[in-house]
Amino acid sequence: MSMTDREKQKRLAPVRLLESYWHGLVGETGAVPLRSQIDPRGIESALEYAFLAERIAPTLAKLRVAGTHLNDLMGMETAGMPLSALFAPSARETLSDAVAQVFSEGAAARIELRAEQGFGKGAMAGHLLMLPLRSDMGDMSRMIGVLTTSGPIGRTPRRFTIDTVDLKPALRGAVAPVPTAPAPKPRRETELSEPGAAFTPAPKKTDRKHPHLRLIVSND
């Protein structure tokens, strides 16, 4: 095995770990996992490359938690930043399309990356995996992923262009569950409410000697 192959296998190890862990959670319910199901101990060796993100627009994800490797790539804390901040402007539209499919279709996105080069910024390849998660409300508005690289980071920030994108159903052919609206709760009377009074129509008044019609106007 060449050194290049060794580096690639090392770079992809966190990707395989996260993918295996995610599918293990799917096996428990048959559905896209909930964000609350994620236990960092299950992907301990991949944590420095991992991140959790939240949908803030149909094509935009914000990093909520980010591993130290992402911080090292940018030379700053990346939690709270959009995921697109790690990408060159020319690659952001392609990234946005992939993000949109992760959230809307429950797709698994595998993206091969290449870092921009320049002064103090040598050649560096990368791999990004994005997998869908559901919020506690049941909507697919969260994701978990890993971003790994090979090659020295050099001068920061390092931003990436996209070589290839591979999008497949994350559930391997199964349809991601569509959250259903909760059943309406029965109405409960509050402590200060009063039971509604039954309506009893007033008895009709008749005048045998002078029959007439009465017009009743109700403004209720």
Secondary structure, DSSP 4 states (H G I P E B T S, - for coil): --HHHHHHHHHHHHHHHHHHHHHHHHHHHSSPPBGGG--GGGGGGGGGGEEEEEEEETTEEEEEEE-HHHHHHHTS--TTSBGGGGB-GGGHHHHHHHHHHHHHH-EEEEEEEEE--BTTB---EEEEEEEEEB-TTS-S-EEEEEEEEES---SSP--EEEEEEEEEETTTTPPPPPPPPPPPPPP---TT--PPPPP-PPPPP--SSS----------
